[in-house]
Amino acid sequence: MKSDRPKVLHEVCGRPMLAYVLDACSAAGCDPLLAVIGHEAESVRDAFEHYDHKVTWVEQTEQRGTGHAVMCCGDHLAERSGPVLVLAGDGPLIRPQTLRKLLETHAREQASCTLATCVMPDPRRYGRILRGDNGRLVGIVEYLDADEPQRQIREVNVSLYCFDADRLRQVLPRLSNDNVKGEYYLTDTIALVRSTGGTLATVSAVDPREVLGINTVEELAEANRVMAERLTGDGANHDT
C-alpha cells in the first residue's frame, strides 16, 4: 500500500475500509463482532473508539497466516454454537445481502462449512477452488502451492466463509504450516472439514466487484470508484 498506516484504516469514500466490513456483518445479524488485528493494533482500536457497533478486538501478535488469525479467537469461540462467519477486513465492498445469502445457504444445506466463490477472467493470485468429478467442493489450493493446471482454474476463493462453530473448533488444531509460506492457511480447513465427515456447500457466482480485496494503491482507487457509484445510485447509507 506504500504507507505505514494499517491497511484496514485506508479510507474508501471517507471511511476506514474495515468500517464497511463491520457494518455489513452487523446488518446481516452477526453478534458478537470479533476483529483480529496485528500491525499497529492500537491505531486500529483508536480509530474505532466511537464506532457505532460493539467490536471485540483480538490481537494476533505474530502474523502466521489466516488460519492462525482464527486460532487467536479460540477463547471467544469456545462457547459458541451455530454459524460463525469469517471474512477479511480488506474487503469493504461486501454487501449485507451476500452475507445473509451465505447464512441462508449454510442453514438450508445443513453444512459444516459454506464458502462463497467467484469466477474471474483473470484470477491472478487468488486461491483456486477444487471440485470433484461430481462438481462438489473438495478443497482450495493457494496460488503459490498450485500446479500449472490448477492455476488455470478461474473459480476462486474470496475469503468469505460460514462455519459450524463445533466443526471449526474440531479442525483448527489440525491445520499445518507445511506450505511454501510456512503459514497456517484457513483455506486448508475445507479439506479437513471434508475428511472429518463434514458437509460442504458453496454460494457461487458472487460479483467480482463485491469481493475485491485491497492490496495495492490501484485496488484502493478502484474500491473508491465502485463505492462512489453505489452511494450515488443507492443513496448515502451504510447498507452498501
Secondary structure as GFF3:
##gff-version 3
##sequence-region A 1 240
A	DSSP	three_ten_helix	7	9	.	.	.	ID=ss1
A	DSSP	beta_strand	11	12	.	.	.	ID=ss2
A	DSSP	beta_strand	15	16	.	.	.	ID=ss3
A	DSSP	alpha_helix	17	27	.	.	.	ID=ss4
A	DSSP	beta_strand	33	37	.	.	.	ID=ss5
A	DSSP	alpha_helix	41	47	.	.	.	ID=ss6
A	DSSP	beta_strand	55	59	.	.	.	ID=ss7
A	DSSP	alpha_helix	66	71	.	.	.	ID=ss8
A	DSSP	alpha_helix	74	77	.	.	.	ID=ss9
A	DSSP	beta_strand	83	87	.	.	.	ID=ss10
A	DSSP	alpha_helix	96	108	.	.	.	ID=ss11
A	DSSP	beta_strand	113	119	.	.	.	ID=ss12
A	DSSP	beta_strand	128	131	.	.	.	ID=ss13
A	DSSP	beta_strand	137	141	.	.	.	ID=ss14
A	DSSP	three_ten_helix	143	145	.	.	.	ID=ss15
A	DSSP	alpha_helix	148	151	.	.	.	ID=ss16
A	DSSP	beta_strand	155	164	.	.	.	ID=ss17
A	DSSP	alpha_helix	165	171	.	.	.	ID=ss18
A	DSSP	three_ten_helix	172	174	.	.	.	ID=ss19
A	DSSP	alpha_helix	188	195	.	.	.	ID=ss20
A	DSSP	beta_strand	200	203	.	.	.	ID=ss21
A	DSSP	alpha_helix	217	234	.	.	.	ID=ss22
###
